[in-house]
Amino acid sequence: MDIDFKEYQLRCQLRGHEDDARGICICGNAGIATSSRDRTVRFWTVDESQKREYMMSKILLGHTSFVGPLAWISPNDEFPEGGIISGGMDTLLRVWNVATGETVQMLKGHKLQVTGIALDGSDIVSVSVDCTLRRWRGGQQVEAWEAHKSAIQAVVKLPSGELVTGSSDMALKLWKGTTCIQTFLGHSDTVRGVAFMPELGILSASHDGSIRLWALSGEVLMEMVGHTSIVYSVDAHVSGLIVSASEDCSAKIWKDGVCVQSIEHPGCVWDAKFLENGDVVTACSDGVVRIWTVDLNKIADSVELDSFATQLSQYKISRKRVGGLKLEDLPGLEALRTPGTSDGQTKIVREGDNGVAYSWNMREQNWDKIGEVVDGPDDNMKTSVLDGVQYDHVFDVDIGDGEPIRKLPYNRSENPYDVADKWLLKENLPLSYRQQIVEFILQNSGQKDFTSDPLFRDPYTGSSAYVPGAPSRSPGVSPKPSYKHIPKKGMLAFDTAQFDGILKKMSDFNNTLLSDPVTFSCEFDYSSLCMELFYFPLLCMARNYFTFP
């Protein structure tokens, strides 16, 4: 099938964000707004001296964690130069006056991360990981309801007035007021992005790697498959073109359901949007926002094109694996100067962006080229990898307070309370975060209705996991305790220890017991005391609960 299409080329790169560029908002003819993990919103306007370039004109500071969705308020009496609405991991929405760069409204109500924003007339509509859709008017919340049973990831307003939401429950819903009038089922994983396709219907992007076009009746009109990982965002242009952004480090251009171009990036592509003129804006995990054009008069100069090509090549080399090895760790062609030790010995070397295998020919005393080494097909569509281990999910956790983003791996077969406990200890974080982490896991994995396993034994207490809000269990008959380490029948040696400190703490502990006549009664459980005396100083040293003198 012949498709008339001009390929997009790099127009310019917008540099300024200090971490992942996450969200894009096209602000009419005024400019472009972008959000980032660096907690800022930045506003970019066309450079009048070079029309193909954009320059940063405002940095909007106020969010205390990474910023995601954005929306544009067209110029009016209140905002002569327009306004921007932003939502963040800090659960807040902020309304900014572009003219001053100041926050004029701060909307509080969501319990978890804000994931989507839409304007409905003068009302602001927001959705969140807390499963709610909220409506704001004049700086006040006027409506709120649970729109899905799992985290809501996106929202869009249709020209006809209805709202469409996408969720981790794998469904889209069409809303008229607070009433769901249509549910769209078909995706096999989280619906991450939604958009309106002029004259046709609704577009959805999913963690299952596909993009779907739906009629308002719920019928699937088209499915677009080509990405090899999560699709985070989708957008449409009046020309009929569609752009999608993916974790597979590409933005893809689609026409009539066919991928006509794949634009590679040096990192995950979090968002992609069309400008009115058909140019494409992308937000990348390398912190750079890029604009792509088909207008030959606006293409970047050769220096910038070469610079981007080099950056892309270096990134691909750093990620590429051949035969289970990282390409950048392979030796170069100079390794072939060293003779082999046996006939048929193989060696893999780096040639450009590829790994090539050679075999030692003992008779000829040279290395014979076998061919290029490739790994098997990419199987990361349904799983994520952390430290070489595959998981169902690897979540980014931002705990704020200037702390770096933490990686939280999770398999659906695991008990989330167990995972939360182990992860908090591993990351040296307070156990008071436990319930927040569990709720985060359940909502982002689509397991909001999780029921704990009654046979689960907590790895740290040996008892069933405590689930906040759950009814107390009947104590029943307490089994006779058994101890693994008490009594100790052999010698336990410590290479190093602060023995004076241990003795002092044990003495203090013993004196406390002696001073309490209730505790030090004939019914006192001496086996428990032995256990405490044995473990207490060791735990103290290991966890730094106090400082020894």
Solvent accessible surface area in square Angstrom, and as a share of the most:
residue,aa,sasa,rsa
1,M,180,0.80
2,D,147,0.76
3,I,45,0.23
4,D,128,0.66
5,F,48,0.20
6,K,148,0.63
7,E,109,0.49
8,Y,11,0.04
9,Q,76,0.34
10,L,4,0.02
11,R,7,0.03
12,C,0,0.00
13,Q,22,0.10
14,L,2,0.01
15,R,130,0.47
16,G,28,0.27
17,H,16,0.07
18,E,148,0.66
19,D,57,0.30
20,D,20,0.10
21,A,0,0.00
22,R,30,0.11
23,G,6,0.06
24,I,7,0.04
25,C,11,0.07
26,I,42,0.21
27,C,0,0.00
28,G,47,0.46
29,N,150,0.77
30,A,42,0.32
31,G,6,0.06
32,I,0,0.00
33,A,0,0.00
34,T,0,0.00
35,S,0,0.00
36,S,0,0.00
37,R,24,0.09
38,D,26,0.14
39,R,72,0.26
40,T,9,0.05
41,V,0,0.00
42,R,14,0.05
43,F,9,0.04
44,W,5,0.02
45,T,36,0.21
46,V,49,0.28
47,D,32,0.16
48,E,127,0.57
49,S,96,0.62
50,Q,97,0.43
51,K,121,0.51
52,R,41,0.15
53,E,39,0.17
54,Y,31,0.12
55,M,99,0.44
56,M,65,0.29
57,S,52,0.34
58,K,60,0.25
59,I,76,0.39
60,L,2,0.01
61,L,124,0.62
62,G,29,0.28
63,H,11,0.05
64,T,82,0.47
65,S,6,0.04
66,F,10,0.04
67,V,0,0.00
68,G,13,0.12
69,P,23,0.15
70,L,21,0.10
71,A,11,0.08
72,W,36,0.13
73,I,22,0.11
74,S,69,0.45
75,P,79,0.50
76,N,72,0.37
77,D,149,0.77
78,E,108,0.48
79,F,9,0.04
80,P,91,0.57
81,E,98,0.44
82,G,0,0.00
83,G,0,0.00
84,I,0,0.00
85,I,0,0.00
86,S,0,0.00
87,G,0,0.00
88,G,1,0.01
89,M,34,0.15
90,D,27,0.14
91,T,33,0.19
92,L,28,0.14
93,L,0,0.00
94,R,33,0.12
95,V,3,0.02
96,W,2,0.01
97,N,21,0.11
98,V,7,0.04
99,A,38,0.30
100,T,83,0.48
101,G,15,0.15
102,E,108,0.48
103,T,44,0.26
104,V,69,0.40
105,Q,50,0.22
106,M,81,0.36
107,L,2,0.01
108,K,134,0.57
109,G,23,0.22
110,H,8,0.04
111,K,150,0.63
112,L,39,0.19
113,Q,34,0.15
114,V,1,0.00
115,T,21,0.12
116,G,4,0.04
117,I,17,0.08
118,A,9,0.07
119,L,50,0.25
120,D,33,0.17
121,G,68,0.65
122,S,104,0.67
123,D,12,0.06
124,I,13,0.06
125,V,0,0.00
126,S,0,0.00
127,V,0,0.00
128,S,0,0.00
129,V,4,0.02
130,D,17,0.09
131,C,0,0.00
132,T,22,0.13
133,L,0,0.00
134,R,25,0.09
135,R,27,0.10
136,W,6,0.02
137,R,127,0.46
138,G,70,0.68
139,G,20,0.19
140,Q,125,0.55
141,Q,75,0.33
142,V,66,0.38
143,E,66,0.30
144,A,48,0.37
145,W,39,0.14
146,E,83,0.37
147,A,2,0.02
148,H,2,0.01
149,K,124,0.53
150,S,6,0.04
151,A,0,0.00
152,I,0,0.00
153,Q,19,0.08
154,A,12,0.09
155,V,14,0.08
156,V,27,0.15
157,K,61,0.26
158,L,2,0.01
159,P,101,0.63
160,S,81,0.52
161,G,36,0.35
162,E,31,0.14
163,L,4,0.02
164,V,0,0.00
165,T,0,0.00
166,G,0,0.00
167,S,0,0.00
168,S,7,0.05
169,D,43,0.22
170,M,83,0.37
171,A,5,0.04
172,L,0,0.00
173,K,44,0.19
174,L,9,0.05
175,W,14,0.05
176,K,132,0.56
177,G,48,0.46
178,T,69,0.40
179,T,82,0.48
180,C,48,0.29
181,I,83,0.42
182,Q,55,0.24
183,T,54,0.31
184,F,1,0.00
185,L,128,0.64
186,G,39,0.37
187,H,11,0.05
188,S,73,0.47
189,D,29,0.15
190,T,7,0.04
191,V,0,0.00
192,R,56,0.20
193,G,6,0.06
194,V,17,0.10
195,A,8,0.06
196,F,62,0.26
197,M,12,0.05
198,P,44,0.27
199,E,171,0.77
200,L,92,0.46
201,G,3,0.03
202,I,0,0.00
203,L,0,0.00
204,S,0,0.00
205,A,0,0.00
206,S,0,0.00
207,H,30,0.13
208,D,19,0.10
209,G,1,0.01
210,S,5,0.03
211,I,0,0.00
212,R,37,0.13
213,L,4,0.02
214,W,1,0.00
215,A,18,0.14
216,L,78,0.39
217,S,80,0.52
218,G,20,0.20
219,E,106,0.48
220,V,57,0.33
221,L,76,0.38
222,M,62,0.27
223,E,83,0.37
224,M,1,0.00
225,V,100,0.58
226,G,34,0.33
227,H,3,0.01
228,T,62,0.36
229,S,10,0.07
230,I,30,0.15
231,V,0,0.00
232,Y,20,0.07
233,S,9,0.06
234,V,6,0.03
235,D,25,0.13
236,A,15,0.12
237,H,26,0.12
238,V,125,0.72
239,S,73,0.47
240,G,28,0.27
241,L,24,0.12
242,I,6,0.03
243,V,0,0.00
244,S,0,0.00
245,A,0,0.00
246,S,0,0.00
247,E,66,0.30
248,D,35,0.18
249,C,13,0.08
250,S,7,0.05
251,A,0,0.00
252,K,23,0.10
253,I,0,0.00
254,W,4,0.01
255,K,52,0.22
256,D,100,0.52
257,G,22,0.21
258,V,59,0.34
259,C,48,0.29
260,V,34,0.20
261,Q,22,0.10
262,S,51,0.33
263,I,9,0.04
264,E,79,0.36
265,H,2,0.01
266,P,7,0.05
267,G,1,0.01
268,C,18,0.11
269,V,0,0.00
270,W,32,0.11
271,D,13,0.07
272,A,0,0.00
273,K,55,0.23
274,F,13,0.05
275,L,15,0.07
276,E,141,0.63
277,N,92,0.47
278,G,10,0.10
279,D,5,0.02
280,V,0,0.00
281,V,0,0.00
282,T,0,0.00
283,A,0,0.00
284,C,0,0.00
285,S,35,0.22
286,D,52,0.27
287,G,2,0.02
288,V,8,0.05
289,V,0,0.00
290,R,0,0.00
291,I,0,0.00
292,W,11,0.04
293,T,0,0.00
294,V,53,0.31
295,D,54,0.28
296,L,138,0.69
297,N,139,0.71
298,K,55,0.23
299,I,32,0.16
300,A,5,0.04
301,D,74,0.38
302,S,76,0.49
303,V,116,0.67
304,E,36,0.16
305,L,58,0.29
306,D,92,0.48
307,S,58,0.37
308,F,19,0.08
309,A,57,0.44
310,T,72,0.42
311,Q,51,0.23
312,L,25,0.13
313,S,36,0.23
314,Q,115,0.51
315,Y,59,0.22
316,K,81,0.34
317,I,39,0.20
318,S,39,0.25
319,R,135,0.49
320,K,64,0.27
321,R,117,0.43
322,V,0,0.00
323,G,49,0.47
324,G,43,0.41
325,L,91,0.45
326,K,71,0.30
327,L,0,0.00
328,E,77,0.35
329,D,102,0.53
330,L,11,0.06
331,P,61,0.39
332,G,10,0.10
333,L,94,0.47
334,E,99,0.44
335,A,20,0.16
336,L,38,0.19
337,R,201,0.73
338,T,82,0.48
339,P,83,0.52
340,G,12,0.12
341,T,118,0.69
342,S,57,0.37
343,D,101,0.52
344,G,41,0.39
345,Q,58,0.26
346,T,88,0.51
347,K,46,0.20
348,I,45,0.23
349,V,0,0.00
350,R,77,0.28
351,E,45,0.20
352,G,59,0.57
353,D,58,0.30
354,N,52,0.27
355,G,0,0.00
356,V,8,0.04
357,A,13,0.10
358,Y,23,0.09
359,S,24,0.15
360,W,10,0.03
361,N,40,0.20
362,M,77,0.34
363,R,217,0.79
364,E,104,0.46
365,Q,105,0.47
366,N,68,0.35
367,W,28,0.10
368,D,61,0.32
369,K,124,0.53
370,I,107,0.55
371,G,24,0.23
372,E,96,0.43
373,V,29,0.17
374,V,106,0.61
375,D,67,0.35
376,G,57,0.54
377,P,132,0.83
378,D,86,0.45
379,D,108,0.56
380,N,64,0.33
381,M,57,0.25
382,K,118,0.50
383,T,38,0.22
384,S,30,0.19
385,V,73,0.42
386,L,39,0.19
387,D,132,0.68
388,G,69,0.66
389,V,77,0.44
390,Q,96,0.42
391,Y,44,0.17
392,D,53,0.27
393,H,28,0.13
394,V,35,0.20
395,F,22,0.09
396,D,38,0.20
397,V,6,0.04
398,D,16,0.08
399,I,39,0.20
400,G,10,0.10
401,D,131,0.68
402,G,61,0.58
403,E,71,0.32
404,P,90,0.57
405,I,54,0.27
406,R,34,0.12
407,K,95,0.40
408,L,1,0.00
409,P,30,0.19
410,Y,0,0.00
411,N,40,0.20
412,R,108,0.39
413,S,111,0.71
414,E,70,0.31
415,N,18,0.09
416,P,0,0.00
417,Y,7,0.03
418,D,26,0.14
419,V,14,0.08
420,A,0,0.00
421,D,10,0.05
422,K,99,0.42
423,W,10,0.03
424,L,0,0.00
425,L,68,0.34
426,K,155,0.66
427,E,39,0.17
428,N,139,0.71
429,L,22,0.11
430,P,71,0.45
431,L,95,0.47
432,S,93,0.60
433,Y,64,0.24
434,R,33,0.12
435,Q,54,0.24
436,Q,113,0.50
437,I,10,0.05
438,V,1,0.00
439,E,69,0.31
440,F,25,0.10
441,I,0,0.00
442,L,20,0.10
443,Q,19,0.08
444,N,28,0.14
445,S,2,0.01
446,G,28,0.27
447,Q,39,0.17
448,K,73,0.31
449,D,116,0.60
450,F,59,0.25
451,T,117,0.68
452,S,28,0.18
453,D,74,0.38
454,P,106,0.67
455,L,150,0.75
456,F,30,0.13
457,R,161,0.59
458,D,10,0.05
459,P,68,0.43
460,Y,99,0.38
461,T,100,0.58
462,G,33,0.32
463,S,54,0.35
464,S,35,0.23
465,A,4,0.03
466,Y,142,0.54
467,V,33,0.19
468,P,47,0.30
469,G,85,0.81
470,A,52,0.40
471,P,121,0.76
472,S,112,0.73
473,R,151,0.55
474,S,97,0.63
475,P,125,0.79
476,G,59,0.57
477,V,144,0.83
478,S,93,0.60
479,P,116,0.73
480,K,187,0.79
481,P,79,0.50
482,S,105,0.67
483,Y,68,0.26
484,K,183,0.77
485,H,76,0.34
486,I,35,0.18
487,P,102,0.64
488,K,106,0.45
489,K,190,0.81
490,G,47,0.45
491,M,176,0.79
492,L,81,0.40
493,A,78,0.60
494,F,92,0.38
495,D,149,0.77
496,T,120,0.70
497,A,26,0.20
498,Q,103,0.46
499,F,122,0.51
500,D,124,0.64
501,G,2,0.02
502,I,25,0.13
503,L,119,0.59
504,K,103,0.44
505,K,50,0.21
506,M,64,0.29
507,S,48,0.31
508,D,61,0.32
509,F,54,0.22
510,N,64,0.33
511,N,88,0.45
512,T,86,0.50
513,L,21,0.11
514,L,94,0.47
515,S,87,0.56
516,D,53,0.27
517,P,107,0.67
518,V,126,0.72
519,T,45,0.26
520,F,88,0.37
521,S,42,0.27
522,C,130,0.78
523,E,153,0.68
524,F,41,0.17
525,D,67,0.35
526,Y,119,0.45
527,S,38,0.24
528,S,45,0.29
529,L,21,0.11
530,C,58,0.35
531,M,44,0.20
532,E,84,0.38
533,L,48,0.24
534,F,50,0.21
535,Y,65,0.25
536,F,74,0.31
537,P,6,0.04
538,L,46,0.23
539,L,76,0.38
540,C,2,0.01
541,M,59,0.26
542,A,81,0.63
543,R,109,0.40
544,N,125,0.64
545,Y,139,0.53
546,F,53,0.22
547,T,127,0.74
548,F,25,0.11
549,P,114,0.72
